[in-house]
Amino acid sequence: MAQQVRASFSPEAIVLDGLTLSQLASAAARLNLLVSNDTGPMHLAAAVGAPVLLLLGTTLRGPYWFGPVGEEHRMIVRPTLLQITAAEVYGVAHSMLQASRRDAQRLAQKA
């Protein structure tokens, strides 16, 4: 499947596959943002401090049962994943990245 994913994106996109758990955690810790559905790697990324935008179709238990823990994460929840639009994802991801940059600039000014 990795070859199909690579073919779907520009050559600049980095597709990680075949990593050990510790390698995946190390790679995730370097992310500015992970956009994902409810997966193990999403929870691992949140655990190592990567901001996460979770795309979730509703569940019987409710979205907050499955979401990452922490204030820096966001969720887009719809009845099905197919009802989440690319424009929604882009808008939320863009605002998360802007907020992250503003926070980094404030920290740099205090130093």
PLY file of the C-alpha trace (Angstrom):
ply
format ascii 1.0
element vertex 111
property float x
property float y
property float z
element edge 110
property int vertex1
property int vertex2
end_header
0.00 0.00 0.00
2.94 2.36 0.61
3.66 2.47 -3.14
0.05 3.48 -3.85
0.23 6.22 -1.22
3.53 7.52 -2.62
2.04 7.60 -6.13
-0.87 9.71 -4.86
1.33 12.51 -3.51
4.04 14.79 -4.83
7.64 13.52 -4.73
8.33 15.86 -1.78
5.90 13.94 0.45
7.53 11.62 2.96
5.80 8.28 3.48
7.07 6.31 6.44
6.57 2.57 6.39
8.27 -0.42 7.97
9.28 1.47 11.12
9.64 -0.07 14.54
7.50 1.36 17.32
10.40 3.37 18.73
11.30 4.68 15.26
7.69 5.70 14.69
7.60 7.47 18.07
10.81 9.30 17.24
9.50 10.39 13.84
6.15 11.47 15.31
7.84 13.59 17.97
9.25 15.77 15.18
5.90 16.51 13.53
4.35 19.97 13.50
0.95 18.34 12.94
-0.48 14.88 12.31
-3.82 14.57 10.51
-5.22 11.10 11.10
-8.22 8.96 11.77
-8.41 6.88 14.98
-5.25 4.78 14.71
-2.51 3.51 16.96
0.07 5.82 15.35
-2.24 8.78 16.05
-2.31 7.94 19.76
1.46 7.39 19.75
2.02 10.78 18.09
-0.16 12.49 20.70
1.72 10.69 23.48
5.08 12.01 22.26
3.80 15.58 21.95
2.80 15.97 18.31
-0.34 18.06 17.77
-3.07 15.90 16.26
-6.09 16.69 14.11
-8.33 13.65 14.46
-10.88 12.88 11.74
-13.62 10.77 13.23
-16.93 9.27 12.18
-19.23 9.23 15.20
-19.27 6.19 17.41
-21.75 4.82 19.90
-19.52 5.92 22.77
-19.01 9.44 21.46
-15.97 11.14 19.95
-14.22 12.06 23.19
-13.84 8.40 24.10
-11.35 7.90 21.25
-9.65 11.28 20.94
-6.11 12.17 21.94
-5.62 13.67 25.40
-4.45 17.28 25.57
-5.53 20.79 24.71
-3.40 21.15 21.58
-5.38 18.53 19.68
-8.52 19.07 17.61
-11.21 16.80 16.18
-13.53 16.99 13.21
-16.45 14.67 13.88
-19.17 13.81 11.39
-21.61 10.89 11.10
-19.18 9.28 8.62
-15.62 10.04 7.55
-16.86 10.62 4.00
-18.76 13.69 5.24
-15.54 15.43 6.30
-14.44 17.75 3.51
-10.90 18.55 2.44
-11.73 22.24 2.98
-12.65 21.56 6.63
-9.46 19.61 7.21
-7.35 22.28 5.53
-8.99 25.06 7.54
-8.49 23.42 10.93
-4.97 22.21 10.08
-3.99 25.68 8.88
-5.27 27.33 12.06
-3.46 24.76 14.23
-0.17 25.37 12.42
-0.59 29.15 12.70
-1.26 28.88 16.43
1.81 26.68 16.82
3.96 29.24 15.02
2.62 32.07 17.20
3.41 30.07 20.33
6.96 29.39 19.08
7.48 33.09 18.35
6.30 34.05 21.86
8.70 31.56 23.42
11.58 32.88 21.30
10.83 36.45 22.38
10.92 35.46 26.06
14.32 33.78 25.69
0 1
1 2
2 3
3 4
4 5
5 6
6 7
7 8
8 9
9 10
10 11
11 12
12 13
13 14
14 15
15 16
16 17
17 18
18 19
19 20
20 21
21 22
22 23
23 24
24 25
25 26
26 27
27 28
28 29
29 30
30 31
31 32
32 33
33 34
34 35
35 36
36 37
37 38
38 39
39 40
40 41
41 42
42 43
43 44
44 45
45 46
46 47
47 48
48 49
49 50
50 51
51 52
52 53
53 54
54 55
55 56
56 57
57 58
58 59
59 60
60 61
61 62
62 63
63 64
64 65
65 66
66 67
67 68
68 69
69 70
70 71
71 72
72 73
73 74
74 75
75 76
76 77
77 78
78 79
79 80
80 81
81 82
82 83
83 84
84 85
85 86
86 87
87 88
88 89
89 90
90 91
91 92
92 93
93 94
94 95
95 96
96 97
97 98
98 99
99 100
100 101
101 102
102 103
103 104
104 105
105 106
106 107
107 108
108 109
109 110
